[in-house]
């Protein structure tokens, strides 16, 4: 029978973030993450398969939670002005562009 988990994956991923800040990505080890989480490196291998698996899980979690502060800011601070209108007058289509663009110095135009 498997032993019950005393540390959640979320707590391990938070410990991974702390270990990354402390050691940097080049010096990160499973032992460093395990010490930060209060676990053994073998436990991390059992749960995530490898250091690569742990870092992929960490990156997945970071990507999932990246929008949260922006969504919270939008909810707490609604926009005080209406959305931007399109530029006026609208830009002409590229086919209507002149062959020679006027420039202030005359050095940046082509014929």
TIMISE-522370 format. One line per 10 residues: number of its first residue (from 1); their letters; for each residue x, y, z of N, C-alpha, C. Coordinates in Angstrom, 3 decimals, always signed. Each point is the difference from the previous one (the first is absolute). Layout:
# TIMISE-522370
NUM = a = X Y Z X Y Z X Y Z | ...
# end
This chain:
# TIMISE-522370
1 = xxxxxxxxxx = +0.843 -1.176 +0.000 -0.843 +1.176 +0.000 +0.893 +1.246 +0.000 | -0.367 +0.986 -0.790 +0.778 +1.228 -0.085 -0.173 +0.840 +1.260 | +1.065 +0.697 +0.335 -0.066 +0.892 +1.158 -0.773 +1.260 -0.378 | -0.743 +0.568 +0.946 -0.745 +1.224 -0.317 +0.958 +1.173 -0.231 | -0.389 +0.859 -0.897 +0.815 +1.181 -0.297 -0.210 +1.048 +1.087 | +1.104 +0.448 +0.562 -0.093 +1.042 +1.032 +0.269 +1.383 -0.580 | +0.589 +0.046 -1.188 +0.301 +1.273 -0.661 -0.659 -0.007 -1.376 | -0.776 +1.027 -0.283 -0.712 +0.065 -1.280 +0.951 +0.375 -1.132 | -0.424 -0.307 -1.216 +0.780 +0.396 -1.167 +0.130 +1.521 -0.066 | -1.052 +0.700 +0.391 +0.033 +1.465 -0.005 +1.091 +0.511 +0.937
11 = xxxxxxxxxx = +0.129 -0.594 +1.191 +1.051 +0.414 +0.936 +1.388 -0.308 -0.568 | +0.126 -1.115 -0.698 +1.288 -0.345 -0.617 +0.338 +0.993 -1.108 | -0.988 +0.392 -0.792 +0.254 +0.952 -1.078 +0.331 +1.387 +0.554 | -0.600 +0.367 +1.114 +0.374 +1.255 +0.655 +1.435 -0.070 +0.512 | +0.375 -1.156 +0.566 +1.377 -0.191 +0.454 +0.967 +0.038 -1.187 | -0.417 -0.501 -1.142 +0.825 +0.061 -1.206 +0.264 +1.448 -0.379 | -1.020 +0.846 +0.067 +0.179 +1.419 -0.295 +0.965 +0.662 +0.961 | -0.111 -0.322 +1.291 +0.924 +0.576 +0.984 +1.427 -0.471 -0.255 | +0.154 -1.290 -0.328 +1.329 -0.534 -0.277 +0.592 +0.627 -1.261 | -0.824 +0.239 -1.010 +0.480 +0.663 -1.218 +0.498 +1.406 +0.312
21 = xxxxxxxxxx = -0.732 +0.720 +0.845 +0.429 +1.346 +0.375 +1.300 -0.040 +0.789 | +0.135 -0.982 +0.863 +1.182 -0.086 +0.858 +1.245 -0.440 -0.773 | -0.133 -1.029 -0.850 +1.165 -0.594 -0.648 +0.167 +0.399 -1.464 | -1.073 +0.438 -0.653 +0.059 +0.288 -1.427 -0.220 -1.272 -0.804 | -0.402 +0.129 -1.259 -0.318 -1.197 -0.793 +1.211 -0.882 -0.284 | +1.185 +0.578 -0.087 +1.183 -0.791 -0.311 +0.496 -0.857 +1.151 | -0.313 +0.386 +1.223 +0.481 -0.736 +1.166 -1.127 -0.711 +0.744 | -1.170 -0.036 -0.576 -1.133 -0.666 +0.640 +0.198 -1.513 -0.034 | -0.233 -0.643 +1.136 +0.075 -1.456 +0.090 -1.260 -0.525 +0.661 | -0.263 -1.282 -0.215 -1.127 -0.618 +0.702 +0.229 +0.047 +1.509
31 = xxxxxxxxxx = +1.256 -0.129 +0.421 +0.316 +0.083 +1.426 -0.337 +1.363 +0.575 | +0.262 +1.071 -0.765 -0.335 +1.348 +0.467 -1.492 +0.210 +0.112 | -0.736 -0.500 -0.980 -1.465 +0.117 +0.044 -0.552 -0.845 +1.142 | +0.552 -1.207 +0.156 -0.467 -0.890 +1.067 +0.249 +0.616 +1.367 | +1.167 +0.605 +0.196 +0.294 +0.644 +1.282 -0.971 +1.154 +0.250 | -0.310 +0.761 -1.044 -0.940 +1.125 +0.122 -1.400 -0.496 +0.350 | -0.375 -1.165 -0.525 -1.346 -0.544 +0.225 -0.074 -0.889 +1.233 | +1.153 -0.356 +0.581 -0.001 -0.898 +1.156 -0.240 -1.444 -0.393 | +0.460 -0.382 -1.168 -0.179 -1.352 -0.510 +1.361 -0.570 -0.397 | -0.003 -1.223 -0.482 +1.228 -0.590 -0.533 -0.020 +0.132 -1.521
41 = xxxxxxxxxx = +1.189 +0.029 -0.619 +0.034 +0.050 -1.470 -0.719 -1.191 -0.640 | +0.036 -1.155 +0.654 -0.680 -1.177 -0.552 -1.508 +0.221 -0.088 | -0.556 +0.742 +0.936 -1.432 +0.299 -0.042 -0.327 +0.835 -1.228 | +0.873 +0.965 -0.321 -0.236 +0.836 -1.181 +0.081 -0.831 -1.273 | +0.949 -0.933 -0.055 +0.117 -0.873 -1.170 -1.232 -0.890 -0.105 | -0.485 -0.478 +1.136 -1.190 -0.855 -0.008 -1.214 +0.768 -0.519 | -0.134 +1.267 +0.388 -1.176 +0.782 -0.398 +0.101 +0.581 -1.410 | +1.199 +0.487 -0.373 +0.124 +0.737 -1.266 +0.858 -0.712 -1.038 | +0.654 -1.078 +0.377 +0.781 -0.783 -0.947 +1.445 +0.431 -0.141 | +0.252 +1.296 -0.002 +1.356 +0.517 -0.177 -0.007 +1.495 +0.306
51 = xxxxxxxxxx = +1.187 +0.580 -0.035 +0.103 +1.455 +0.161 -0.743 +0.696 -1.143 | +0.137 -0.549 -1.199 -0.707 +0.567 -1.150 -1.511 -0.036 +0.212 | -0.518 -1.132 +0.482 -1.431 -0.107 +0.266 -0.470 +0.994 +1.042 | +0.819 +0.212 +1.029 -0.332 +0.977 +1.038 -0.038 +1.405 -0.591 | +0.997 +0.340 -0.813 +0.037 +1.336 -0.596 -1.126 +0.210 -1.011 | -0.377 -1.053 -0.724 -1.141 +0.125 -0.916 -1.289 +0.234 +0.774 | -0.175 -0.699 +1.124 -1.185 +0.219 +0.836 +0.011 +1.417 +0.568 | +1.173 +0.471 +0.393 +0.129 +1.362 +0.520 -0.371 +1.019 -1.079 | +0.489 -0.206 -1.225 -0.301 +0.922 -1.098 -1.485 -0.033 -0.352 | -0.610 -1.188 +0.016 -1.435 -0.122 -0.279 -0.808 +0.782 +1.030
61 = xxxxxxxxxx = +0.365 -0.166 +1.268 -0.700 +0.706 +1.074 +0.179 +1.507 -0.147 | +1.223 +0.442 -0.322 +0.257 +1.429 -0.173 -0.827 +0.560 -1.147 | -0.113 -0.745 -1.090 -0.793 +0.465 -1.141 -1.477 +0.088 +0.351 | -0.489 -0.950 +0.791 -1.414 +0.015 +0.384 -0.324 +1.179 +0.904 | +0.954 +0.396 +0.841 -0.258 +1.056 +0.985 +0.483 +1.375 -0.455 | +0.544 +0.108 -1.197 +0.562 +1.272 -0.458 -1.069 +1.080 -0.182 | -1.196 -0.383 -0.374 -1.065 +0.985 -0.250 -0.670 +0.516 +1.258 | +0.141 -0.715 +1.108 -0.754 +0.346 +1.210 +0.188 +1.443 +0.467 | +1.234 +0.528 +0.104 +0.117 +1.390 +0.471 -0.640 +1.003 -0.946 | +0.059 -0.275 -1.308 -0.601 +0.912 -0.960 -1.524 -0.045 +0.075
71 = xxxxxxxxxx = -0.559 -1.208 +0.131 -1.452 -0.129 +0.135 -0.482 +0.677 +1.281 | +0.743 -0.179 +1.086 -0.373 +0.628 +1.273 +0.054 +1.523 -0.133 | +1.030 +0.521 -0.660 +0.114 +1.451 -0.184 -1.156 +0.533 -0.833 | -0.406 -0.745 -1.037 -1.134 +0.438 -0.821 -1.295 +0.022 +0.809 | -0.177 -1.002 +0.867 -1.214 -0.032 +0.829 +0.003 +1.136 +1.025 | +1.137 +0.242 +0.622 +0.066 +0.988 +1.079 +0.083 +1.436 -0.509 | +0.485 +0.200 -1.218 +0.180 +1.343 -0.538 -0.590 +0.075 -1.405 | -1.312 +0.217 -0.089 -0.610 +0.071 -1.335 +0.576 +1.179 -0.789 | -0.094 -0.108 -1.309 +0.558 +1.000 -0.895 -0.719 +1.333 +0.184 | +0.737 +1.097 +0.254 -0.656 +1.293 +0.215 -0.373 +0.715 -1.285
81 = xxxxxxxxxx = +0.388 -0.501 -1.152 -0.316 +0.658 -1.262 -0.499 -1.031 -1.015 | -0.661 +0.435 -1.049 -0.488 -0.958 -0.988 +1.168 -0.602 -0.779 | -0.221 -1.129 -0.641 +1.073 -0.602 -0.789 +0.464 +0.938 -1.113 | +1.199 -0.180 -0.439 +0.574 +0.849 -1.049 -0.769 -0.170 -1.308 | -0.161 +1.083 -0.690 -0.652 -0.018 -1.312 +1.059 -0.265 -1.065 | -0.403 -0.433 -1.169 +0.989 -0.199 -1.063 +0.625 +1.345 -0.371 | +1.207 -0.006 -0.551 +0.652 +1.272 -0.360 -0.844 +0.780 -1.010 | -0.025 +1.280 +0.168 -0.778 +0.838 -0.898 +0.876 +1.070 -0.561 | +0.069 +0.250 -1.236 -0.692 -0.752 -1.037 +0.644 -1.370 -0.172 | -0.749 -0.965 -0.512 +0.568 -1.341 -0.160 +1.178 +0.027 -0.966
91 = xxxxxxxxxx = +0.949 -0.886 +0.217 +1.172 -0.078 -0.870 -0.438 -0.433 -1.397 | +0.637 +0.559 -1.049 -0.366 -0.417 -1.362 +0.503 -1.424 -0.251 | -0.607 -0.724 -0.905 +0.499 -1.329 -0.321 +1.404 +0.093 -0.595 | +0.740 -1.053 +0.119 +1.389 -0.011 -0.486 +0.053 +0.308 -1.489 | -0.987 -0.456 -0.765 +0.011 +0.245 -1.452 -0.112 +1.486 -0.317 | -0.522 +0.797 +0.928 -0.159 +1.436 -0.230 +1.223 +0.786 +0.462 | +1.034 -0.680 +0.487 +1.189 +0.701 +0.490 +0.731 +0.668 -1.163 | +0.520 +1.197 +0.217 +0.732 +0.685 -1.075 +1.328 -0.693 -0.279 | +0.507 +0.196 -1.212 +1.303 -0.588 -0.334 +1.114 +0.683 +0.770 | -0.150 +1.245 +0.318 +1.051 +0.722 +0.720 -0.625 +0.600 +1.264
101 = xxxxxxxxxx = +0.518 -0.423 +1.149 -0.515 +0.497 +1.273 +0.669 +1.319 +0.339 | -0.744 +0.966 +0.441 +0.640 +1.255 +0.414 +0.758 -0.224 +1.312 | +1.191 +0.547 +0.074 +0.790 -0.096 +1.229 +0.499 +1.380 +0.368 | +0.358 +0.159 +1.241 +0.469 +1.311 +0.472 +1.365 +0.323 -0.589 | +0.869 -0.972 -0.218 +1.350 +0.263 -0.455 +0.227 -0.378 -1.458 | -0.915 -0.752 -0.581 +0.154 -0.402 -1.388 +0.976 -1.133 -0.210 | +0.575 -0.542 +1.077 +1.016 -1.039 -0.150 -0.590 -1.403 +0.128 | -1.221 -0.122 +0.428 -0.556 -1.320 +0.293 -1.081 -0.391 -0.981 | -0.067 +0.599 -1.157 -1.073 -0.346 -0.955 +0.573 -0.838 -1.127 | -0.857 -0.628 -0.730 +0.404 -0.799 -1.141 -0.883 +0.341 -1.190
111 = x = +0.465 -0.334 -1.165 -0.785 +0.289 -1.198 -0.334 -1.268 -0.727
# end
